[in-house]
Amino acid sequence: MSTTAKVTCVSKTEQGESTLLTFGADYNDGRNAEWAYYTPALSLTMTVKAGAGEHFEQGAHYTLTFEPSE
């Protein structure tokens, strides 16, 4: 079984050769209703290489997919 979560990039901070990205649940239009009982609570913070950080925009929406792994 896999589950998807709709998120919004709430902050993007460049830190030299890396970029700190913070994501929160996207509450628009009942998104995340598949897995969220009430208001979804989700936060994710990750640090990526600066080049990878260029592919993300603050305020943009993304979909995370959670799948079992071996």
N, CA, C and O atoms as a Maestro MAE file, in Angstrom:
{
 s_m_m2io_version
 :::
 2.0.0
}

f_m_ct {
 s_m_title
 :::
 protein
 m_atom[280] {
  # First column is atom index #
  i_m_mmod_type
  r_m_x_coord
  r_m_y_coord
  r_m_z_coord
  i_m_residue_number
  s_m_chain_name
  s_m_pdb_residue_name
  s_m_pdb_atom_name
  i_m_atomic_number
  :::
  1 25 0.837 -1.173 0.000 1 A "MET " " N  " 7
  2 3 0.000 0.000 0.000 1 A "MET " " CA " 6
  3 2 0.882 1.238 0.000 1 A "MET " " C  " 6
  4 15 1.900 1.273 0.691 1 A "MET " " O  " 8
  5 25 0.507 2.241 -0.760 2 A "SER " " N  " 7
  6 3 1.225 3.508 -0.720 2 A "SER " " CA " 6
  7 2 0.245 4.621 -0.390 2 A "SER " " C  " 6
  8 15 -0.956 4.505 -0.634 2 A "SER " " O  " 8
  9 25 0.771 5.689 0.161 3 A "THR " " N  " 7
  10 3 -0.020 6.855 0.524 3 A "THR " " CA " 6
  11 2 0.681 8.092 0.001 3 A "THR " " C  " 6
  12 15 1.907 8.190 0.042 3 A "THR " " O  " 8
  13 25 -0.105 9.033 -0.490 4 A "THR " " N  " 7
  14 3 0.486 10.293 -0.928 4 A "THR " " CA " 6
  15 2 0.060 11.405 0.013 4 A "THR " " C  " 6
  16 15 -1.022 11.362 0.599 4 A "THR " " O  " 8
  17 25 0.914 12.389 0.148 5 A "ALA " " N  " 7
  18 3 0.628 13.564 0.971 5 A "ALA " " CA " 6
  19 2 0.926 14.797 0.129 5 A "ALA " " C  " 6
  20 15 2.000 14.914 -0.461 5 A "ALA " " O  " 8
  21 25 -0.026 15.703 0.079 6 A "LYS " " N  " 7
  22 3 0.178 16.966 -0.625 6 A "LYS " " CA " 6
  23 2 0.810 17.944 0.355 6 A "LYS " " C  " 6
  24 15 0.313 18.118 1.467 6 A "LYS " " O  " 8
  25 25 1.899 18.581 -0.050 7 A "VAL " " N  " 7
  26 3 2.623 19.501 0.825 7 A "VAL " " CA " 6
  27 2 2.893 20.818 0.106 7 A "VAL " " C  " 6
  28 15 2.835 20.905 -1.121 7 A "VAL " " O  " 8
  29 25 3.188 21.834 0.902 8 A "THR " " N  " 7
  30 3 3.589 23.140 0.406 8 A "THR " " CA " 6
  31 2 4.971 23.439 0.956 8 A "THR " " C  " 6
  32 15 5.238 23.185 2.130 8 A "THR " " O  " 8
  33 25 5.852 23.976 0.125 9 A "CYS " " N  " 7
  34 3 7.173 24.399 0.592 9 A "CYS " " CA " 6
  35 2 6.978 25.715 1.343 9 A "CYS " " C  " 6
  36 15 6.733 26.754 0.730 9 A "CYS " " O  " 8
  37 25 7.086 25.670 2.665 10 A "VAL " " N  " 7
  38 3 6.825 26.859 3.467 10 A "VAL " " CA " 6
  39 2 8.063 27.721 3.675 10 A "VAL " " C  " 6
  40 15 7.945 28.904 3.993 10 A "VAL " " O  " 8
  41 25 9.255 27.141 3.498 11 A "SER " " N  " 7
  42 3 10.459 27.966 3.567 11 A "SER " " CA " 6
  43 2 11.592 27.307 2.792 11 A "SER " " C  " 6
  44 15 11.684 26.084 2.690 11 A "SER " " O  " 8
  45 25 12.434 28.152 2.262 12 A "LYS " " N  " 7
  46 3 13.607 27.721 1.507 12 A "LYS " " CA " 6
  47 2 14.734 28.669 1.887 12 A "LYS " " C  " 6
  48 15 14.670 29.865 1.603 12 A "LYS " " O  " 8
  49 25 15.773 28.130 2.535 13 A "THR " " N  " 7
  50 3 16.872 28.952 3.019 13 A "THR " " CA " 6
  51 2 18.182 28.436 2.450 13 A "THR " " C  " 6
  52 15 18.574 27.299 2.712 13 A "THR " " O  " 8
  53 25 18.847 29.259 1.682 14 A "GLU " " N  " 7
  54 3 20.143 28.874 1.133 14 A "GLU " " CA " 6
  55 2 21.200 29.066 2.201 14 A "GLU " " C  " 6
  56 15 21.269 30.111 2.848 14 A "GLU " " O  " 8
  57 25 22.026 28.040 2.376 15 A "GLN " " N  " 7
  58 3 23.062 28.049 3.406 15 A "GLN " " CA " 6
  59 2 24.391 27.634 2.780 15 A "GLN " " C  " 6
  60 15 24.841 26.501 2.954 15 A "GLN " " O  " 8
  61 25 25.008 28.550 2.059 16 A "GLY " " N  " 7
  62 3 26.268 28.228 1.403 16 A "GLY " " CA " 6
  63 2 26.061 27.240 0.274 16 A "GLY " " C  " 6
  64 15 25.398 27.549 -0.716 16 A "GLY " " O  " 8
  65 25 26.633 26.044 0.421 17 A "GLU " " N  " 7
  66 3 26.523 25.025 -0.619 17 A "GLU " " CA " 6
  67 2 25.332 24.090 -0.420 17 A "GLU " " C  " 6
  68 15 25.232 23.063 -1.091 17 A "GLU " " O  " 8
  69 25 24.438 24.436 0.492 18 A "SER " " N  " 7
  70 3 23.252 23.620 0.728 18 A "SER " " CA " 6
  71 2 22.018 24.510 0.844 18 A "SER " " C  " 6
  72 15 22.117 25.729 0.991 18 A "SER " " O  " 8
  73 25 20.860 23.872 0.774 19 A "THR " " N  " 7
  74 3 19.586 24.578 0.897 19 A "THR " " CA " 6
  75 2 18.725 23.837 1.906 19 A "THR " " C  " 6
  76 15 18.561 22.621 1.809 19 A "THR " " O  " 8
  77 25 18.172 24.560 2.876 20 A "LEU " " N  " 7
  78 3 17.275 23.992 3.876 20 A "LEU " " CA " 6
  79 2 15.845 24.194 3.372 20 A "LEU " " C  " 6
  80 15 15.425 25.324 3.124 20 A "LEU " " O  " 8
  81 25 15.103 23.097 3.222 21 A "LEU " " N  " 7
  82 3 13.719 23.136 2.749 21 A "LEU " " CA " 6
  83 2 12.799 22.666 3.863 21 A "LEU " " C  " 6
  84 15 13.081 21.671 4.530 21 A "LEU " " O  " 8
  85 25 11.693 23.384 4.065 22 A "THR " " N  " 7
  86 3 10.696 22.990 5.053 22 A "THR " " CA " 6
  87 2 9.346 22.902 4.357 22 A "THR " " C  " 6
  88 15 8.944 23.814 3.635 22 A "THR " " O  " 8
  89 25 8.654 21.792 4.584 23 A "PHE " " N  " 7
  90 3 7.353 21.543 3.964 23 A "PHE " " CA " 6
  91 2 6.302 21.338 5.045 23 A "PHE " " C  " 6
  92 15 6.601 20.815 6.118 23 A "PHE " " O  " 8
  93 25 5.082 21.748 4.762 24 A "GLY " " N  " 7
  94 3 3.945 21.530 5.646 24 A "GLY " " CA " 6
  95 2 2.789 20.979 4.845 24 A "GLY " " C  " 6
  96 15 2.789 21.060 3.617 24 A "GLY " " O  " 8
  97 25 1.797 20.416 5.528 25 A "ALA " " N  " 7
  98 3 0.637 19.845 4.845 25 A "ALA " " CA " 6
  99 2 -0.103 20.920 4.057 25 A "ALA " " C  " 6
  100 15 -0.219 22.061 4.504 25 A "ALA " " O  " 8
  101 25 -0.599 20.548 2.886 26 A "ASP " " N  " 7
  102 3 -1.393 21.439 2.037 26 A "ASP " " CA " 6
  103 2 -2.856 21.231 2.413 26 A "ASP " " C  " 6
  104 15 -3.400 20.150 2.190 26 A "ASP " " O  " 8
  105 25 -3.490 22.235 2.973 27 A "TYR " " N  " 7
  106 3 -4.850 22.117 3.491 27 A "TYR " " CA " 6
  107 2 -5.928 22.479 2.472 27 A "TYR " " C  " 6
  108 15 -7.112 22.357 2.784 27 A "TYR " " O  " 8
  109 25 -5.568 22.915 1.276 28 A "ASN " " N  " 7
  110 3 -6.546 23.402 0.297 28 A "ASN " " CA " 6
  111 2 -7.412 22.281 -0.267 28 A "ASN " " C  " 6
  112 15 -6.932 21.175 -0.514 28 A "ASN " " O  " 8
  113 25 -8.679 22.579 -0.463 29 A "ASP " " N  " 7
  114 3 -9.605 21.708 -1.186 29 A "ASP " " CA " 6
  115 2 -9.671 20.278 -0.659 29 A "ASP " " C  " 6
  116 15 -9.855 19.353 -1.450 29 A "ASP " " O  " 8
  117 25 -9.529 20.066 0.633 30 A "GLY " " N  " 7
  118 3 -9.636 18.732 1.202 30 A "GLY " " CA " 6
  119 2 -8.486 17.809 0.861 30 A "GLY " " C  " 6
  120 15 -8.588 16.592 1.014 30 A "GLY " " O  " 8
  121 25 -7.388 18.390 0.397 31 A "ARG " " N  " 7
  122 3 -6.231 17.555 0.096 31 A "ARG " " CA " 6
  123 2 -5.811 16.812 1.359 31 A "ARG " " C  " 6
  124 15 -5.967 17.321 2.469 31 A "ARG " " O  " 8
  125 25 -5.299 15.655 1.191 32 A "ASN " " N  " 7
  126 3 -4.837 14.784 2.268 32 A "ASN " " CA " 6
  127 2 -5.981 14.105 3.013 32 A "ASN " " C  " 6
  128 15 -5.747 13.427 4.014 32 A "ASN " " O  " 8
  129 25 -7.213 14.276 2.541 33 A "ALA " " N  " 7
  130 3 -8.365 13.663 3.217 33 A "ALA " " CA " 6
  131 2 -8.284 12.143 3.213 33 A "ALA " " C  " 6
  132 15 -8.883 11.485 4.063 33 A "ALA " " O  " 8
  133 25 -7.547 11.584 2.259 34 A "GLU " " N  " 7
  134 3 -7.423 10.127 2.179 34 A "GLU " " CA " 6
  135 2 -6.796 9.550 3.443 34 A "GLU " " C  " 6
  136 15 -7.168 8.457 3.871 34 A "GLU " " O  " 8
  137 25 -5.849 10.268 4.046 35 A "TRP " " N  " 7
  138 3 -5.158 9.720 5.211 35 A "TRP " " CA " 6
  139 2 -5.354 10.548 6.477 35 A "TRP " " C  " 6
  140 15 -5.058 10.070 7.572 35 A "TRP " " O  " 8
  141 25 -5.842 11.770 6.350 36 A "ALA " " N  " 7
  142 3 -5.973 12.641 7.526 36 A "ALA " " CA " 6
  143 2 -7.388 12.560 8.086 36 A "ALA " " C  " 6
  144 15 -8.360 12.808 7.372 36 A "ALA " " O  " 8
  145 25 -7.499 12.219 9.346 37 A "TYR " " N  " 7
  146 3 -8.814 12.101 9.973 37 A "TYR " " CA " 6
  147 2 -9.461 13.468 10.156 37 A "TYR " " C  " 6
  148 15 -10.634 13.646 9.829 37 A "TYR " " O  " 8
  149 25 -8.718 14.419 10.666 38 A "TYR " " N  " 7
  150 3 -9.180 15.795 10.786 38 A "TYR " " CA " 6
  151 2 -8.230 16.663 9.987 38 A "TYR " " C  " 6
  152 15 -7.892 16.311 8.857 38 A "TYR " " O  " 8
  153 25 -7.794 17.773 10.528 39 A "THR " " N  " 7
  154 3 -6.822 18.611 9.840 39 A "THR " " CA " 6
  155 2 -5.489 17.890 9.818 39 A "THR " " C  " 6
  156 15 -4.992 17.500 10.875 39 A "THR " " O  " 8
  157 25 -4.897 17.701 8.656 40 A "PRO " " N  " 7
  158 3 -3.633 16.966 8.629 40 A "PRO " " CA " 6
  159 2 -2.509 17.747 9.298 40 A "PRO " " C  " 6
  160 15 -2.383 18.959 9.126 40 A "PRO " " O  " 8
  161 25 -1.715 17.040 10.047 41 A "ALA " " N  " 7
  162 3 -0.521 17.618 10.655 41 A "ALA " " CA " 6
  163 2 0.668 16.911 10.043 41 A "ALA " " C  " 6
  164 15 0.812 15.697 10.195 41 A "ALA " " O  " 8
  165 25 1.505 17.635 9.368 42 A "LEU " " N  " 7
  166 3 2.659 17.042 8.724 42 A "LEU " " CA " 6
  167 2 3.719 18.114 8.601 42 A "LEU " " C  " 6
  168 15 3.418 19.244 8.217 42 A "LEU " " O  " 8
  169 25 4.954 17.776 8.923 43 A "SER " " N  " 7
  170 3 6.065 18.696 8.679 43 A "SER " " CA " 6
  171 2 7.266 17.870 8.260 43 A "SER " " C  " 6
  172 15 7.479 16.761 8.751 43 A "SER " " O  " 8
  173 25 8.041 18.420 7.355 44 A "LEU " " N  " 7
  174 3 9.228 17.763 6.856 44 A "LEU " " CA " 6
  175 2 10.274 18.834 6.611 44 A "LEU " " C  " 6
  176 15 10.010 19.827 5.934 44 A "LEU " " O  " 8
  177 25 11.448 18.633 7.156 45 A "THR " " N  " 7
  178 3 12.567 19.542 6.919 45 A "THR " " CA " 6
  179 2 13.711 18.709 6.375 45 A "THR " " C  " 6
  180 15 14.026 17.647 6.912 45 A "THR " " O  " 8
  181 25 14.334 19.191 5.307 46 A "MET " " N  " 7
  182 3 15.468 18.461 4.753 46 A "MET " " CA " 6
  183 2 16.488 19.436 4.197 46 A "MET " " C  " 6
  184 15 16.150 20.534 3.755 46 A "MET " " O  " 8
  185 25 17.738 19.014 4.228 47 A "THR " " N  " 7
  186 3 18.836 19.806 3.686 47 A "THR " " CA " 6
  187 2 19.342 19.096 2.446 47 A "THR " " C  " 6
  188 15 19.659 17.907 2.484 47 A "THR " " O  " 8
  189 25 19.414 19.830 1.347 48 A "VAL " " N  " 7
  190 3 19.862 19.264 0.075 48 A "VAL " " CA " 6
  191 2 21.015 20.106 -0.468 48 A "VAL " " C  " 6
  192 15 21.238 21.232 -0.023 48 A "VAL " " O  " 8
  193 25 21.736 19.551 -1.424 49 A "LYS " " N  " 7
  194 3 22.786 20.312 -2.092 49 A "LYS " " CA " 6
  195 2 22.147 21.510 -2.787 49 A "LYS " " C  " 6
  196 15 21.005 21.434 -3.240 49 A "LYS " " O  " 8
  197 25 22.879 22.605 -2.868 50 A "ALA " " N  " 7
  198 3 22.341 23.835 -3.446 50 A "ALA " " CA " 6
  199 2 21.761 23.601 -4.833 50 A "ALA " " C  " 6
  200 15 20.719 24.166 -5.165 50 A "ALA " " O  " 8
  201 25 22.414 22.780 -5.648 51 A "GLY " " N  " 7
  202 3 21.912 22.496 -6.991 51 A "GLY " " CA " 6
  203 2 20.550 21.828 -6.969 51 A "GLY " " C  " 6
  204 15 19.704 22.120 -7.815 51 A "GLY " " O  " 8
  205 25 20.323 20.933 -6.010 52 A "ALA " " N  " 7
  206 3 19.032 20.269 -5.878 52 A "ALA " " CA " 6
  207 2 17.977 21.243 -5.362 52 A "ALA " " C  " 6
  208 15 16.804 21.141 -5.722 52 A "ALA " " O  " 8
  209 25 18.389 22.178 -4.527 53 A "GLY " " N  " 7
  210 3 17.463 23.159 -3.980 53 A "GLY " " CA " 6
  211 2 16.853 24.067 -5.033 53 A "GLY " " C  " 6
  212 15 15.779 24.631 -4.823 53 A "GLY " " O  " 8
  213 25 17.528 24.211 -6.159 54 A "GLU " " N  " 7
  214 3 17.015 25.058 -7.243 54 A "GLU " " CA " 6
  215 2 15.714 24.517 -7.831 54 A "GLU " " C  " 6
  216 15 14.987 25.256 -8.495 54 A "GLU " " O  " 8
  217 25 15.412 23.244 -7.598 55 A "HIS " " N  " 7
  218 3 14.209 22.631 -8.154 55 A "HIS " " CA " 6
  219 2 12.970 22.852 -7.287 55 A "HIS " " C  " 6
  220 15 11.881 22.399 -7.640 55 A "HIS " " O  " 8
  221 25 13.123 23.534 -6.172 56 A "PHE " " N  " 7
  222 3 12.006 23.787 -5.257 56 A "PHE " " CA " 6
  223 2 11.767 25.278 -5.127 56 A "PHE " " C  " 6
  224 15 12.704 26.076 -5.133 56 A "PHE " " O  " 8
  225 25 10.479 25.650 -5.009 57 A "GLU " " N  " 7
  226 3 10.119 27.056 -4.837 57 A "GLU " " CA " 6
  227 2 9.258 27.210 -3.594 57 A "GLU " " C  " 6
  228 15 8.350 26.415 -3.351 57 A "GLU " " O  " 8
  229 25 9.549 28.235 -2.815 58 A "GLN " " N  " 7
  230 3 8.736 28.529 -1.643 58 A "GLN " " CA " 6
  231 2 7.325 28.856 -2.108 58 A "GLN " " C  " 6
  232 15 7.145 29.626 -3.052 58 A "GLN " " O  " 8
  233 25 6.333 28.282 -1.458 59 A "GLY " " N  " 7
  234 3 4.932 28.496 -1.809 59 A "GLY " " CA " 6
  235 2 4.398 27.509 -2.834 59 A "GLY " " C  " 6
  236 15 3.187 27.448 -3.052 59 A "GLY " " O  " 8
  237 25 5.271 26.736 -3.467 60 A "ALA " " N  " 7
  238 3 4.838 25.751 -4.455 60 A "ALA " " CA " 6
  239 2 4.343 24.485 -3.757 60 A "ALA " " C  " 6
  240 15 4.711 24.201 -2.617 60 A "ALA " " O  " 8
  241 25 3.506 23.737 -4.461 61 A "HIS " " N  " 7
  242 3 2.909 22.515 -3.924 61 A "HIS " " CA " 6
  243 2 3.605 21.294 -4.521 61 A "HIS " " C  " 6
  244 15 4.000 21.295 -5.687 61 A "HIS " " O  " 8
  245 25 3.745 20.255 -3.702 62 A "TYR " " N  " 7
  246 3 4.409 19.023 -4.112 62 A "TYR " " CA " 6
  247 2 3.640 17.831 -3.557 62 A "TYR " " C  " 6
  248 15 2.845 17.975 -2.629 62 A "TYR " " O  " 8
  249 25 3.877 16.667 -4.122 63 A "THR " " N  " 7
  250 3 3.265 15.437 -3.647 63 A "THR " " CA " 6
  251 2 4.361 14.495 -3.158 63 A "THR " " C  " 6
  252 15 5.304 14.191 -3.889 63 A "THR " " O  " 8
  253 25 4.226 14.039 -1.923 64 A "LEU " " N  " 7
  254 3 5.137 13.043 -1.360 64 A "LEU " " CA " 6
  255 2 4.465 11.686 -1.462 64 A "LEU " " C  " 6
  256 15 3.273 11.559 -1.183 64 A "LEU " " O  " 8
  257 25 5.210 10.683 -1.854 65 A "THR " " N  " 7
  258 3 4.670 9.324 -1.912 65 A "THR " " CA " 6
  259 2 5.399 8.466 -0.891 65 A "THR " " C  " 6
  260 15 6.628 8.395 -0.875 65 A "THR " " O  " 8
  261 25 4.617 7.819 -0.043 66 A "PHE " " N  " 7
  262 3 5.160 6.923 0.970 66 A "PHE " " CA " 6
  263 2 4.828 5.498 0.551 66 A "PHE " " C  " 6
  264 15 3.662 5.143 0.380 66 A "PHE " " O  " 8
  265 25 5.872 4.685 0.386 67 A "GLU " " N  " 7
  266 3 5.709 3.301 -0.004 67 A "GLU " " CA " 6
  267 2 6.554 2.425 0.909 67 A "GLU " " C  " 6
  268 15 7.623 2.846 1.352 67 A "GLU " " O  " 8
  269 25 6.096 1.225 1.193 68 A "PRO " " N  " 7
  270 3 6.941 0.304 1.952 68 A "PRO " " CA " 6
  271 2 8.208 0.009 1.151 68 A "PRO " " C  " 6
  272 15 8.167 -0.078 -0.077 68 A "PRO " " O  " 8
  273 25 9.304 -0.141 1.833 69 A "SER " " N  " 7
  274 3 10.545 -0.505 1.146 69 A "SER " " CA " 6
  275 2 11.099 -1.780 1.748 69 A "SER " " C  " 6
  276 15 10.758 -2.168 2.866 69 A "SER " " O  " 8
  277 25 11.934 -2.398 1.003 70 A "GLU " " N  " 7
  278 3 12.525 -3.656 1.460 70 A "GLU " " CA " 6
  279 2 13.785 -3.428 2.238 70 A "GLU " " C  " 6
  280 15 14.409 -4.385 2.696 70 A "GLU " " O  " 8
  :::
 }
 m_bond[279] {
  # First column is bond index #
  i_m_from
  i_m_to
  i_m_order
  :::
  1 1 2 1
  2 2 3 1
  3 3 4 2
  4 3 5 1
  5 5 6 1
  6 6 7 1
  7 7 8 2
  8 7 9 1
  9 9 10 1
  10 10 11 1
  11 11 12 2
  12 11 13 1
  13 13 14 1
  14 14 15 1
  15 15 16 2
  16 15 17 1
  17 17 18 1
  18 18 19 1
  19 19 20 2
  20 19 21 1
  21 21 22 1
  22 22 23 1
  23 23 24 2
  24 23 25 1
  25 25 26 1
  26 26 27 1
  27 27 28 2
  28 27 29 1
  29 29 30 1
  30 30 31 1
  31 31 32 2
  32 31 33 1
  33 33 34 1
  34 34 35 1
  35 35 36 2
  36 35 37 1
  37 37 38 1
  38 38 39 1
  39 39 40 2
  40 39 41 1
  41 41 42 1
  42 42 43 1
  43 43 44 2
  44 43 45 1
  45 45 46 1
  46 46 47 1
  47 47 48 2
  48 47 49 1
  49 49 50 1
  50 50 51 1
  51 51 52 2
  52 51 53 1
  53 53 54 1
  54 54 55 1
  55 55 56 2
  56 55 57 1
  57 57 58 1
  58 58 59 1
  59 59 60 2
  60 59 61 1
  61 61 62 1
  62 62 63 1
  63 63 64 2
  64 63 65 1
  65 65 66 1
  66 66 67 1
  67 67 68 2
  68 67 69 1
  69 69 70 1
  70 70 71 1
  71 71 72 2
  72 71 73 1
  73 73 74 1
  74 74 75 1
  75 75 76 2
  76 75 77 1
  77 77 78 1
  78 78 79 1
  79 79 80 2
  80 79 81 1
  81 81 82 1
  82 82 83 1
  83 83 84 2
  84 83 85 1
  85 85 86 1
  86 86 87 1
  87 87 88 2
  88 87 89 1
  89 89 90 1
  90 90 91 1
  91 91 92 2
  92 91 93 1
  93 93 94 1
  94 94 95 1
  95 95 96 2
  96 95 97 1
  97 97 98 1
  98 98 99 1
  99 99 100 2
  100 99 101 1
  101 101 102 1
  102 102 103 1
  103 103 104 2
  104 103 105 1
  105 105 106 1
  106 106 107 1
  107 107 108 2
  108 107 109 1
  109 109 110 1
  110 110 111 1
  111 111 112 2
  112 111 113 1
  113 113 114 1
  114 114 115 1
  115 115 116 2
  116 115 117 1
  117 117 118 1
  118 118 119 1
  119 119 120 2
  120 119 121 1
  121 121 122 1
  122 122 123 1
  123 123 124 2
  124 123 125 1
  125 125 126 1
  126 126 127 1
  127 127 128 2
  128 127 129 1
  129 129 130 1
  130 130 131 1
  131 131 132 2
  132 131 133 1
  133 133 134 1
  134 134 135 1
  135 135 136 2
  136 135 137 1
  137 137 138 1
  138 138 139 1
  139 139 140 2
  140 139 141 1
  141 141 142 1
  142 142 143 1
  143 143 144 2
  144 143 145 1
  145 145 146 1
  146 146 147 1
  147 147 148 2
  148 147 149 1
  149 149 150 1
  150 150 151 1
  151 151 152 2
  152 151 153 1
  153 153 154 1
  154 154 155 1
  155 155 156 2
  156 155 157 1
  157 157 158 1
  158 158 159 1
  159 159 160 2
  160 159 161 1
  161 161 162 1
  162 162 163 1
  163 163 164 2
  164 163 165 1
  165 165 166 1
  166 166 167 1
  167 167 168 2
  168 167 169 1
  169 169 170 1
  170 170 171 1
  171 171 172 2
  172 171 173 1
  173 173 174 1
  174 174 175 1
  175 175 176 2
  176 175 177 1
  177 177 178 1
  178 178 179 1
  179 179 180 2
  180 179 181 1
  181 181 182 1
  182 182 183 1
  183 183 184 2
  184 183 185 1
  185 185 186 1
  186 186 187 1
  187 187 188 2
  188 187 189 1
  189 189 190 1
  190 190 191 1
  191 191 192 2
  192 191 193 1
  193 193 194 1
  194 194 195 1
  195 195 196 2
  196 195 197 1
  197 197 198 1
  198 198 199 1
  199 199 200 2
  200 199 201 1
  201 201 202 1
  202 202 203 1
  203 203 204 2
  204 203 205 1
  205 205 206 1
  206 206 207 1
  207 207 208 2
  208 207 209 1
  209 209 210 1
  210 210 211 1
  211 211 212 2
  212 211 213 1
  213 213 214 1
  214 214 215 1
  215 215 216 2
  216 215 217 1
  217 217 218 1
  218 218 219 1
  219 219 220 2
  220 219 221 1
  221 221 222 1
  222 222 223 1
  223 223 224 2
  224 223 225 1
  225 225 226 1
  226 226 227 1
  227 227 228 2
  228 227 229 1
  229 229 230 1
  230 230 231 1
  231 231 232 2
  232 231 233 1
  233 233 234 1
  234 234 235 1
  235 235 236 2
  236 235 237 1
  237 237 238 1
  238 238 239 1
  239 239 240 2
  240 239 241 1
  241 241 242 1
  242 242 243 1
  243 243 244 2
  244 243 245 1
  245 245 246 1
  246 246 247 1
  247 247 248 2
  248 247 249 1
  249 249 250 1
  250 250 251 1
  251 251 252 2
  252 251 253 1
  253 253 254 1
  254 254 255 1
  255 255 256 2
  256 255 257 1
  257 257 258 1
  258 258 259 1
  259 259 260 2
  260 259 261 1
  261 261 262 1
  262 262 263 1
  263 263 264 2
  264 263 265 1
  265 265 266 1
  266 266 267 1
  267 267 268 2
  268 267 269 1
  269 269 270 1
  270 270 271 1
  271 271 272 2
  272 271 273 1
  273 273 274 1
  274 274 275 1
  275 275 276 2
  276 275 277 1
  277 277 278 1
  278 278 279 1
  279 279 280 2
  :::
 }
}
